[in-house]
Amino acid sequence: MTADIHNWVQIGSLEDIPQEGARCVKNGDMTIAVFRTASDDVYALEDKCPHRNGPLSQGIVHDGCVTCPLHNWVISLETGTAQGADEGQTLAFPVRLEDGRVLIDLSYSHQAV
């Protein structure tokens, strides 16, 4: 029998994150960028582009992706995977909204094998 163990951590409210922008939170030594799209979908990625560790939180949010401000790599907000011809991935964390509050599951991160 396998138990699902989650570590849901409230990081603030939806209104704390600008639309088509990001807010950063710390988890130990890691910085996590929490993104909000124009349609109020929320995603969380490690704030590190897989190319040269650029700050994704400072990138442009568009079409379910964020474009890194350093070298214009486009990263999926859902999976953290580089799009197009670029290859690489950053950690992605599950996010949920409860009554306007944003929670991140720090017990899990999605990375393709």
ZAFI-614304 format. One line per 5 residues: for each residue x, y, z of N, C-alpha, C. Coordinates in steps of 0.02 Angstrom, whole numbers, plus 50000, padded with zeros to 5 digits. Layout:
! residues N
X/Y/Z/X/Y/Z/X/Y/Z  ... $
//
This chain:
! residues 113
50042/49941/50000/50000/50000/50000/50045/50062/50000  50028/50108/49955/50067/50169/49949/50024/50228/49972  50052/50269/50014/50016/50328/50038/50041/50389/50001  49996/50432/49982/50015/50495/49952/50030/50544/50009  50091/50566/50011/50112/50614/50063/50125/50680/50029 $
50091/50731/50052/50098/50797/50023/50121/50846/50077  50156/50895/50054/50179/50949/50098/50155/51015/50068  50088/51026/50071/50059/51086/50043/50076/51146/50088  50107/51196/50058/50128/51255/50095/50093/51316/50064  50059/51354/50106/50026/51415/50081/50079/51469/50073 $
50080/51499/50013/50131/51550/50001/50102/51621/49993  50036/51626/49998/50005/51691/49992/49939/51686/49956  49914/51742/49932/49851/51742/49896/49864/51752/49821  49813/51735/49782/49818/51745/49710/49833/51818/49693  49804/51863/49731/49814/51934/49719/49886/51957/49732 $
49925/51917/49769/49995/51934/49782/50039/51926/49720  50014/51889/49670/50052/51875/49610/50023/51916/49553  50063/51958/49520/50036/51998/49465/50016/51954/49406  49962/51973/49372/49943/51936/49312/49999/51941/49261  50013/51884/49228/50068/51877/49181/50134/51896/49212 $
50141/51879/49276/50203/51893/49313/50217/51837/49362  50263/51850/49408/50285/51799/49455/50301/51830/49523  50301/51786/49572/50323/51803/49640/50371/51747/49660  50424/51763/49696/50472/51712/49717/50463/51695/49790  50472/51631/49806/50473/51607/49875/50535/51563/49883 $
50560/51560/49944/50619/51518/49958/50597/51452/49989  50632/51399/49970/50625/51333/50001/50695/51308/50014  50721/51324/50073/50791/51309/50089/50835/51352/50044  50881/51320/50008/50926/51356/49962/50894/51369/49894  50836/51339/49882/50804/51344/49817/50755/51403/49815 $
50755/51439/49760/50705/51490/49747/50654/51462/49699  50591/51469/49716/50536/51445/49674/50498/51506/49648  50489/51508/49582/50450/51562/49551/50378/51537/49543  50331/51576/49568/50260/51559/49563/50230/51608/49513  50205/51580/49458/50180/51619/49401/50104/51621/49400 $
50078/51677/49375/50006/51685/49365/49994/51707/49293  49952/51670/49258/49938/51686/49188/49883/51739/49184  49869/51762/49124/49815/51811/49113/49747/51782/49133  49740/51716/49129/49676/51684/49147/49677/51658/49219  49725/51681/49259/49730/51665/49330/49748/51592/49345 $
49779/51558/49297/49808/51492/49312/49874/51505/49348  49892/51461/49395/49952/51471/49435/49997/51410/49428  50062/51423/49420/50112/51371/49411/50173/51388/49454  50212/51337/49470/50274/51348/49509/50331/51310/49479  50386/51345/49467/50447/51315/49440/50507/51338/49482 $
50558/51296/49484/50620/51321/49513/50641/51381/49471  50663/51434/49504/50680/51497/49470/50748/51492/49437  50754/51443/49391/50819/51430/49361/50808/51401/49291  50824/51439/49240/50819/51414/49172/50867/51355/49162  50846/51302/49127/50890/51245/49117/50950/51260/49071 $
50949/51317/49038/51004/51334/48993/51064/51361/49030  51056/51419/49062/51112/51451/49098/51090/51478/49166  51039/51446/49195/51014/51464/49261/50986/51534/49267  50962/51561/49212/50932/51628/49213/50870/51630/49257  50853/51689/49285/50796/51696/49330/50730/51696/49291 $
50697/51639/49289/50634/51635/49253/50581/51683/49279  50585/51699/49344/50536/51744/49374/50538/51814/49342  50592/51830/49308/50599/51895/49275/50582/51891/49201  50558/51832/49179/50542/51822/49109/50472/51845/49092  50454/51837/49028/50389/51856/49003/50343/51795/49003 $
50285/51801/49035/50235/51747/49040/50188/51754/48980  50179/51699/48943/50136/51700/48884/50116/51629/48864  50055/51619/48844/50032/51556/48815/50053/51494/48854  50048/51495/48920/50066/51437/48960/50141/51426/48967  50180/51477/48949/50253/51471/48952/50282/51534/48982 $
50347/51530/48997/50386/51589/49017/50448/51591/48974  50466/51650/48950/50527/51658/48911/50581/51686/48955  50637/51650/48959/50693/51670/49001/50721/51738/48978  50735/51783/49025/50760/51849/49005/50832/51849/48980  50870/51795/48991/50940/51796/48969/50950/51777/48896 $
50922/51721/48874/50935/51697/48806/50872/51675/48770  50814/51698/48795/50749/51687/48762/50728/51614/48755  50752/51570/48799/50726/51502/48799/50654/51505/48824  50610/51465/48793/50540/51463/48812/50529/51399/48853  50502/51407/48913/50493/51352/48961/50419/51343/48976 $
50395/51281/48973/50325/51266/48990/50314/51278/49064  50262/51316/49080/50246/51328/49151/50220/51264/49184  50188/51221/49146/50159/51160/49174/50212/51107/49191  50260/51098/49147/50309/51044/49156/50380/51066/49170  50396/51129/49155/50464/51153/49162/50510/51134/49105 $
50481/51105/49052/50520/51081/48994/50531/51136/48943  50592/51139/48916/50608/51187/48863/50567/51168/48801  50545/51219/48765/50504/51209/48706/50545/51218/48642  50517/51196/48587/50550/51204/48522/50612/51159/48517  50664/51186/48486/50725/51148/48475/50769/51144/48537 $
50755/51185/48588/50795/51185/48649/50779/51124/48691  50829/51100/48728/50820/51041/48770/50842/51056/48841  50802/51032/48888/50818/51041/48959/50753/51049/48998  50759/51048/49063/50700/51053/49106/50720/51080/49174  50676/51119/49203/50683/51142/49271/50629/51109/49314 $
50637/51108/49378/50588/51075/49422/50521/51112/49420  50467/51073/49418/50399/51100/49421/50364/51071/49482  50326/51113/49516/50292/51092/49577/50216/51098/49569  50178/51051/49596/50105/51057/49595/50082/51117/49635  50031/51150/49609/50002/51209/49641/49927/51200/49643 $
49896/51225/49696/49823/51225/49698/49799/51291/49730  49738/51309/49712/49706/51368/49740/49650/51346/49785  49646/51375/49844/49592/51363/49892/49567/51430/49917  49507/51449/49897/49477/51512/49920/49524/51571/49910  49557/51573/49852/49601/51629/49837/49671/51623/49865 $
49684/51570/49904/49751/51558/49931/49790/51512/49885  49854/51525/49877/49898/51485/49834/49939/51438/49878  49936/51373/49861/49974/51323/49898/50019/51285/49849  50080/51270/49870/50128/51231/49830/50143/51166/49868  50146/51111/49830/50164/51046/49860/50240/51039/49855 $
50274/51050/49911/50347/51046/49912/50373/50975/49920  50328/50926/49928/50350/50857/49933/50361/50825/49866  50343/50860/49813/50344/50830/49747/50371/50881/49697  50410/50857/49651/50429/50899/49594/50428/50854/49533  50406/50882/49477/50400/50844/49415/50462/50857/49373 $
50496/50804/49355/50551/50810/49308/50550/50749/49264  50552/50760/49199/50548/50704/49151/50609/50660/49158  50599/50597/49142/50654/50548/49146/50682/50537/49077 $
//
